[in-house]
Amino acid sequence: MEGLEFILAIFILATASSFAFASDPSPLQDFCVADPMASVSINGNVCKGAKLATAEDFSFSGLHIRKNTSNAVGSAVTPVNVAQIPGLQTLGISMARVDYAPNGGLNPPHTHPRASEILVVVEGTLRVGFVTSNPDNRLITKVLFPGDVFVFPEGLIHFQYNIGNTSAVAFAGLNSQNPGVITVANAVFGSNPSISANILAKAFKLDGKLVGNLQSNF
Protein backbone atom coordinates (compact mmCIF):
# COMPACT_ATOMS: atom_id res chain seq x y z
CA MET A 1 0.00 0.00 0.00
CA GLU A 2 1.73 3.13 -1.24
CA GLY A 3 2.70 5.65 1.41
CA LEU A 4 1.91 3.29 4.28
CA GLU A 5 4.93 4.45 6.26
CA PHE A 6 3.65 8.04 6.08
CA ILE A 7 0.21 6.95 7.21
CA LEU A 8 1.59 4.97 10.13
CA ALA A 9 3.72 7.94 11.18
CA ILE A 10 0.60 10.10 11.33
CA PHE A 11 -1.12 7.57 13.52
CA ILE A 12 1.82 7.17 15.84
CA LEU A 13 1.78 10.92 16.46
CA ALA A 14 -2.00 11.05 16.76
CA THR A 15 -2.32 8.18 19.19
CA ALA A 16 0.68 9.27 21.25
CA SER A 17 -0.75 12.75 21.71
CA SER A 18 -4.08 11.28 22.81
CA PHE A 19 -2.61 10.07 26.11
CA ALA A 20 -2.80 13.61 27.53
CA PHE A 21 -6.49 13.87 26.74
CA ALA A 22 -7.62 10.24 26.79
CA SER A 23 -11.25 9.59 27.63
CA ASP A 24 -10.35 6.48 29.61
CA PRO A 25 -8.88 6.51 33.14
CA SER A 26 -5.12 6.89 33.30
CA PRO A 27 -3.16 3.71 34.11
CA LEU A 28 -1.71 3.26 37.61
CA GLN A 29 0.80 0.60 36.52
CA ASP A 30 2.86 -0.34 33.46
CA PHE A 31 -0.06 -2.13 31.83
CA CYS A 32 -3.32 -3.92 32.60
CA VAL A 33 -3.91 -6.78 30.18
CA ALA A 34 -7.66 -7.39 30.06
CA ASP A 35 -8.91 -10.79 31.21
CA PRO A 36 -12.31 -11.20 29.51
CA MET A 37 -12.79 -14.60 31.14
CA ALA A 38 -12.72 -13.22 34.69
CA SER A 39 -15.94 -13.69 36.67
CA VAL A 40 -15.69 -10.22 38.22
CA SER A 41 -17.00 -7.28 36.18
CA ILE A 42 -15.66 -3.74 36.59
CA ASN A 43 -15.61 -0.60 34.44
CA GLY A 44 -13.55 -2.44 31.85
CA ASN A 45 -11.98 -5.82 32.48
CA VAL A 46 -10.06 -7.31 35.37
CA CYS A 47 -6.28 -7.29 34.79
CA LYS A 48 -4.55 -10.62 34.51
CA GLY A 49 -1.27 -11.03 36.36
CA ALA A 50 1.53 -8.93 34.88
CA LYS A 51 3.86 -11.93 34.83
CA LEU A 52 1.34 -13.81 32.68
CA ALA A 53 1.41 -11.15 29.94
CA THR A 54 2.92 -12.10 26.58
CA ALA A 55 3.71 -10.29 23.34
CA GLU A 56 0.45 -11.64 21.92
CA ASP A 57 -1.47 -9.51 24.44
CA PHE A 58 -0.04 -6.38 22.79
CA SER A 59 -0.27 -7.22 19.09
CA PHE A 60 -2.73 -7.65 16.23
CA SER A 61 -2.31 -8.79 12.64
CA GLY A 62 -4.63 -8.14 9.73
CA LEU A 63 -4.93 -4.43 8.99
CA HIS A 64 -3.38 -5.03 5.57
CA ILE A 65 -6.30 -7.28 4.57
CA ARG A 66 -8.98 -5.78 2.33
CA LYS A 67 -12.42 -6.71 3.68
CA ASN A 68 -15.55 -7.74 1.76
CA THR A 69 -17.83 -4.73 1.25
CA SER A 70 -20.65 -6.52 -0.57
CA ASN A 71 -23.27 -5.75 2.06
CA ALA A 72 -26.24 -3.41 2.38
CA VAL A 73 -24.16 -0.31 3.18
CA GLY A 74 -21.05 -1.15 1.17
CA SER A 75 -18.45 -0.92 3.91
CA ALA A 76 -16.56 -3.08 6.38
CA VAL A 77 -14.82 -2.06 9.60
CA THR A 78 -11.85 -3.91 11.10
CA PRO A 79 -11.68 -2.74 14.73
CA VAL A 80 -8.52 -2.88 16.82
CA ASN A 81 -9.63 -2.14 20.37
CA VAL A 82 -9.32 -3.89 23.72
CA ALA A 83 -11.34 -6.82 22.41
CA GLN A 84 -8.62 -7.52 19.85
CA ILE A 85 -5.58 -6.35 21.87
CA PRO A 86 -6.12 -7.01 25.60
CA GLY A 87 -3.03 -4.93 26.41
CA LEU A 88 -4.84 -1.77 25.28
CA GLN A 89 -6.80 -1.71 28.53
CA THR A 90 -6.19 1.60 30.43
CA LEU A 91 -4.07 3.00 27.56
CA GLY A 92 -6.86 5.19 26.15
CA ILE A 93 -6.31 4.40 22.46
CA SER A 94 -7.61 2.15 19.68
CA MET A 95 -7.88 2.19 15.92
CA ALA A 96 -9.76 0.70 12.97
CA ARG A 97 -9.49 0.08 9.26
CA VAL A 98 -12.52 0.93 7.12
CA ASP A 99 -13.04 -0.44 3.59
CA TYR A 100 -15.57 1.17 1.26
CA ALA A 101 -17.14 -0.26 -1.89
CA PRO A 102 -16.89 1.80 -5.11
CA ASN A 103 -19.68 4.22 -6.04
CA GLY A 104 -21.38 4.79 -2.73
CA GLY A 105 -19.79 2.63 -0.08
CA LEU A 106 -21.01 4.13 3.20
CA ASN A 107 -19.94 4.01 6.81
CA PRO A 108 -23.42 5.03 8.00
CA PRO A 109 -24.15 7.90 10.40
CA HIS A 110 -22.97 6.78 13.82
CA THR A 111 -21.43 8.02 17.06
CA HIS A 112 -18.65 6.91 19.38
CA PRO A 113 -19.96 7.64 22.89
CA ARG A 114 -16.53 7.38 24.52
CA ALA A 115 -14.05 8.74 21.98
CA SER A 116 -13.08 11.37 19.45
CA GLU A 117 -11.82 10.04 16.12
CA ILE A 118 -9.10 11.06 13.68
CA LEU A 119 -9.44 9.57 10.19
CA VAL A 120 -6.86 9.42 7.40
CA VAL A 121 -7.68 8.34 3.84
CA VAL A 122 -5.25 5.90 2.23
CA GLU A 123 -7.10 5.06 -0.99
CA GLY A 124 -10.04 6.62 -2.83
CA THR A 125 -12.15 9.72 -2.34
CA LEU A 126 -14.49 10.13 0.63
CA ARG A 127 -17.17 12.65 1.52
CA VAL A 128 -17.05 12.86 5.32
CA GLY A 129 -18.87 14.97 7.87
CA PHE A 130 -20.37 15.37 11.30
CA VAL A 131 -23.38 17.20 12.73
CA THR A 132 -23.09 19.59 15.67
CA SER A 133 -25.37 19.27 18.70
CA ASN A 134 -28.69 21.04 19.30
CA PRO A 135 -29.86 23.65 18.61
CA ASP A 136 -27.69 24.32 15.53
CA ASN A 137 -27.43 20.78 14.09
CA ARG A 138 -24.93 22.16 11.59
CA LEU A 139 -23.37 19.81 9.07
CA ILE A 140 -19.60 20.19 8.78
CA THR A 141 -18.42 18.24 5.73
CA LYS A 142 -15.48 17.90 3.36
CA VAL A 143 -14.21 15.74 0.48
CA LEU A 144 -11.02 13.86 1.39
CA PHE A 145 -8.32 12.44 -0.87
CA PRO A 146 -5.42 10.07 -0.06
CA GLY A 147 -3.28 11.55 2.72
CA ASP A 148 -6.06 13.87 3.96
CA VAL A 149 -7.05 13.80 7.64
CA PHE A 150 -10.35 14.69 9.34
CA VAL A 151 -11.42 14.77 13.00
CA PHE A 152 -14.81 13.78 14.43
CA PRO A 153 -15.48 15.16 17.95
CA GLU A 154 -16.55 12.75 20.67
CA GLY A 155 -20.21 11.76 20.68
CA LEU A 156 -21.23 13.61 17.50
CA ILE A 157 -23.00 11.84 14.63
CA HIS A 158 -20.63 11.39 11.68
CA PHE A 159 -20.25 9.43 8.44
CA GLN A 160 -17.97 8.60 5.50
CA TYR A 161 -19.22 8.06 1.92
CA ASN A 162 -17.20 6.86 -1.06
CA ILE A 163 -17.91 9.25 -3.94
CA GLY A 164 -15.34 7.63 -6.24
CA ASN A 165 -15.65 4.77 -8.71
CA THR A 166 -12.88 2.75 -7.05
CA SER A 167 -12.61 1.10 -3.65
CA ALA A 168 -11.55 3.33 -0.75
CA VAL A 169 -9.62 2.63 2.45
CA ALA A 170 -9.23 4.75 5.58
CA PHE A 171 -7.67 4.25 9.00
CA ALA A 172 -9.12 5.74 12.19
CA GLY A 173 -7.51 6.44 15.55
CA LEU A 174 -9.68 6.83 18.67
CA ASN A 175 -8.84 8.00 22.18
CA SER A 176 -10.47 5.12 24.05
CA GLN A 177 -9.63 1.46 24.50
CA ASN A 178 -13.32 0.76 23.81
CA PRO A 179 -14.89 3.72 21.98
CA GLY A 180 -18.22 2.04 21.34
CA VAL A 181 -20.33 2.49 18.20
CA ILE A 182 -23.97 3.55 17.97
CA THR A 183 -25.20 3.31 14.37
CA VAL A 184 -28.12 5.71 14.28
CA ALA A 185 -30.46 3.79 11.96
CA ASN A 186 -29.81 0.46 13.68
CA ALA A 187 -30.37 1.93 17.14
CA VAL A 188 -33.55 3.79 16.21
CA PHE A 189 -35.25 1.36 13.84
CA GLY A 190 -33.61 -1.90 14.89
CA SER A 191 -33.76 -1.77 18.68
CA ASN A 192 -34.72 -4.93 20.58
CA PRO A 193 -37.50 -4.76 21.58
CA SER A 194 -38.69 -2.24 19.00
CA ILE A 195 -39.43 1.36 19.89
CA SER A 196 -43.14 2.04 19.42
CA ALA A 197 -43.93 3.05 15.83
CA ASN A 198 -46.10 5.86 17.24
CA ILE A 199 -43.10 7.32 19.03
CA LEU A 200 -40.86 7.15 15.98
CA ALA A 201 -43.59 8.46 13.68
CA LYS A 202 -43.98 11.53 15.87
CA ALA A 203 -40.24 12.04 16.34
CA PHE A 204 -39.39 11.74 12.63
CA LYS A 205 -42.64 13.25 11.33
CA LEU A 206 -43.37 10.08 9.37
CA ASP A 207 -46.41 7.95 8.70
CA GLY A 208 -46.70 5.06 11.16
CA LYS A 209 -46.90 2.52 8.32
CA LEU A 210 -43.64 3.83 6.86
CA VAL A 211 -41.98 3.49 10.26
CA GLY A 212 -43.15 -0.12 10.43
CA ASN A 213 -41.65 -0.76 6.99
CA LEU A 214 -38.35 0.78 8.09
CA GLN A 215 -38.26 -1.33 11.26
CA SER A 216 -38.83 -4.49 9.22
CA ASN A 217 -35.53 -3.84 7.41
CA PHE A 218 -33.48 -4.14 10.59
Solvent accessible surface area in square Angstrom, and as a share of the most:
residue,aa,sasa,rsa
1,M,91,0.41
2,E,169,0.76
3,G,36,0.35
4,L,59,0.29
5,E,134,0.60
6,F,120,0.50
7,I,8,0.04
8,L,86,0.43
9,A,48,0.37
10,I,34,0.17
11,F,11,0.04
12,I,118,0.60
13,L,130,0.65
14,A,20,0.16
15,T,26,0.15
16,A,57,0.44
17,S,72,0.46
18,S,17,0.11
19,F,103,0.43
20,A,82,0.63
21,F,168,0.70
22,A,30,0.24
23,S,50,0.32
24,D,21,0.11
25,P,96,0.61
26,S,90,0.58
27,P,54,0.34
28,L,178,0.88
29,Q,103,0.46
30,D,130,0.68
31,F,60,0.25
32,C,8,0.04
33,V,2,0.01
34,A,6,0.05
35,D,42,0.22
36,P,95,0.60
37,M,170,0.76
38,A,34,0.27
39,S,117,0.76
40,V,98,0.56
41,S,102,0.66
42,I,97,0.49
43,N,147,0.75
44,G,35,0.34
45,N,47,0.24
46,V,45,0.26
47,C,51,0.31
48,K,59,0.25
49,G,40,0.38
50,A,69,0.53
51,K,203,0.86
52,L,122,0.61
53,A,26,0.20
54,T,75,0.44
55,A,81,0.63
56,E,134,0.60
57,D,14,0.07
58,F,83,0.35
59,S,56,0.36
60,F,74,0.31
61,S,104,0.67
62,G,11,0.11
63,L,37,0.18
64,H,142,0.64
65,I,86,0.44
66,R,124,0.45
67,K,77,0.33
68,N,117,0.60
69,T,25,0.14
70,S,94,0.61
71,N,76,0.39
72,A,114,0.88
73,V,61,0.35
74,G,8,0.08
75,S,9,0.06
76,A,20,0.16
77,V,73,0.42
78,T,10,0.06
79,P,56,0.35
80,V,7,0.04
81,N,26,0.13
82,V,18,0.10
83,A,82,0.64
84,Q,63,0.28
85,I,22,0.11
86,P,31,0.20
87,G,1,0.01
88,L,20,0.10
89,Q,5,0.02
90,T,32,0.18
91,L,41,0.20
92,G,1,0.01
93,I,29,0.14
94,S,5,0.03
95,M,43,0.19
96,A,10,0.08
97,R,1,0.00
98,V,5,0.03
99,D,3,0.01
100,Y,1,0.01
101,A,19,0.15
102,P,56,0.36
103,N,115,0.59
104,G,21,0.20
105,G,1,0.01
106,L,46,0.23
107,N,17,0.08
108,P,25,0.15
109,P,56,0.35
110,H,7,0.03
111,T,18,0.11
112,H,15,0.07
113,P,54,0.34
114,R,107,0.39
115,A,1,0.01
116,S,35,0.22
117,E,9,0.04
118,I,46,0.23
119,L,0,0.00
120,V,0,0.00
121,V,0,0.00
122,V,14,0.08
123,E,49,0.22
124,G,18,0.17
125,T,28,0.16
126,L,0,0.00
127,R,87,0.32
128,V,0,0.00
129,G,0,0.00
130,F,20,0.08
131,V,45,0.26
132,T,32,0.18
133,S,76,0.49
134,N,119,0.61
135,P,126,0.79
136,D,109,0.57
137,N,80,0.41
138,R,148,0.54
139,L,92,0.46
140,I,55,0.28
141,T,54,0.32
142,K,109,0.46
143,V,38,0.22
144,L,0,0.00
145,F,111,0.46
146,P,79,0.50
147,G,29,0.28
148,D,48,0.25
149,V,58,0.33
150,F,26,0.11
151,V,79,0.45
152,F,2,0.01
153,P,52,0.33
154,E,79,0.35
155,G,37,0.35
156,L,38,0.19
157,I,67,0.34
158,H,2,0.01
159,F,36,0.15
160,Q,0,0.00
161,Y,89,0.34
162,N,0,0.00
163,I,83,0.42
164,G,17,0.16
165,N,117,0.60
166,T,82,0.48
167,S,42,0.27
168,A,0,0.00
169,V,0,0.00
170,A,0,0.00
171,F,13,0.05
172,A,3,0.02
173,G,4,0.04
174,L,12,0.06
175,N,23,0.12
176,S,1,0.00
177,Q,19,0.08
178,N,66,0.34
179,P,8,0.05
180,G,17,0.16
181,V,95,0.55
182,I,81,0.41
183,T,33,0.19
184,V,44,0.25
185,A,39,0.31
186,N,80,0.41
187,A,44,0.34
188,V,31,0.18
189,F,23,0.10
190,G,32,0.31
191,S,35,0.22
192,N,150,0.77
193,P,119,0.75
194,S,75,0.48
195,I,62,0.32
196,S,52,0.33
197,A,34,0.27
198,N,119,0.61
199,I,106,0.54
200,L,7,0.04
201,A,16,0.13
202,K,173,0.73
203,A,69,0.54
204,F,94,0.39
205,K,180,0.76
206,L,59,0.29
207,D,93,0.48
208,G,32,0.31
209,K,160,0.68
210,L,79,0.39
211,V,0,0.00
212,G,32,0.31
213,N,78,0.40
214,L,53,0.27
215,Q,31,0.14
216,S,91,0.59
217,N,114,0.58
218,F,111,0.46
